[in-house]
Amino acid sequence: MLTSTGFGWAMFRPGGGGTSTADVIGSGFNAPDGATDILLIGNDSRNDSFGNPLPDEVLRELRTTQEGGDLTDAMILVRIPNGGGSASAMSFPRDTLVDVGLGLGKTKLTETMNNGMHAERAKLQEEGVTDEEELAQRSRLAGKQLLRKTIEDISGVSIDHYAEVNLLGFSEITKAIGGVEVCLKNATKDRLSGADFPAGVQTIQGADALAFVRQRHGLINELSRGKRQQVFMSGLARKVMSSDTLTNPAKLTELINAIKKSVTLDPALADDLLGFAQQMQGIAGGDVQFYTAPVHLVGPSGKEDVTINIPEVKQFAANLLLPPQEREQKMAAQQARAQISVGVYNASGASGLAARVLDELTAQGFKEGGSSNADSMANSVIYHAAGDETAAAQVAEALGGLPTEVSSNVTAGSIQVYLGKDYAGPGAQNFAGPRTIKLDGFRQLPPLHPQQDINDQPITADGIPCVD
């Protein structure tokens, strides 16, 4: 969509005026990291991109009301390696629990922008600011900046550009390009979102497109909703890159007009849409891959908490810059690690060692199998079941080359690490200071929800994948 608009702007709207901008990036935040990184936001705001409330008749057309606002329904980080040729998009489930540093503890990612707005508004009022327009503008910008910073903190990515679309914009953009093809495995009907679709391939636009990506009820969990958004984005990319959009002045004009009233860009992107479009021009539909950030669903079905391991997310984001084949091989290896359950036992006498070493292993992608104390041992050793030599070797390598032994007391698929007095590998030096609880205690995370599907093959813009 941004690619088409960039060319269209250059052809029909010299100067690119009239677009809503927000200096979400600021100076000194972005840094060279081998890619152009764009944060795409889908905001359920009931205002247009300039902050004006949407009329009631428009809200009725969108099948919504004035309730809600400034919750981010979709957060997608797009990584385009320098030189182009491919792009990867990583979506973050809206209910992912994060600590945004406002003293609120862990809150849902979707609430970050709102929380930042409220905090900034209170701060400004304490400073004596009373002008309502100034309060609204400065607090909105602070909310967007907090969301950008939060995504950077959990992904390790320095974000270069920001693009945000609201409810109206989403509807209007899909109309401007003539709709998007999607495919459902089964018919669905949800009164709350207005989603009412038959099974199979179909073209949707406007309020129907909005209902498709916003449906929550009747789906397995929040990850299913994310898949809906990914297949829609893939269809949008396919339509823009494979249709006659670029050579159709009428479509370009409609698309530009839709963007002007409903999309907010950072100033640098708004000023150089043509340059960005030229960078994206050579990317074919199959070279855009959509992933879900690695998350863990903890708790009973239907009431799960969506949690993350930040080092795991950072590694995942870094992998997106690898060539597709190398990336798939590396991700497959990491997925294999996630199946290896590792228990760590402290036989060294050093306080907290097992817990620290287990943290090191889980940060490298191994499945947490708990930690506890053990009788004193002089030498470290890794025990494994017969047939699990490869898994044991991976754990041994991660801990600096510990010796491994077969043990009949270890069940297949699990590894036991005993840390002796000789251990000097990762976690041996506790530079972070002592833990609140100094003795190792058995630690075990609840299991992942069986419906979690973050390791599915990526969705691309090449073809029409069917989803639930």
Secondary structure, DSSP 8 states (H G I E B T S, - for coil): -HHHHHHHHHHH-TT-TT-EE---S-TTS---SSEEEEEEEEE--SB-TTS-B--HHHHHHTT--SS--S-EEEEEEEEEETT-S-EEEEE--TTBEEE-SSSS-EEEGGGHHHHHHHHHHHHHHHTT---HHHHHHHHHHHHHHHHHHHHHHHH-----EEEEE-HHHHHHHHHHTT-EEEEESS-EEETTTTEEE-SEEEEE-HHHHHHHHH--TTSSSHHHHHHHHHHHHHHHHHHHHHSSGGG-HHHHHHHHHHHHTTEEE-HHHHHTHHHHHHHHTT--GGGEEEEE---EEESSTTS-EEE--HHHHHHHHHHTTS-HHHHHHHHHHHHHHTT-EEEEEE-S--TTHHHHHHHHHHHTT-EEEEEEE----SS-EEEE-TT-HHHHHHHHHHTTS--EEE-TTS-TTEEEEEE-TT--STTSS-TT---SS-S----------TT--TTS--EESSS--EE-
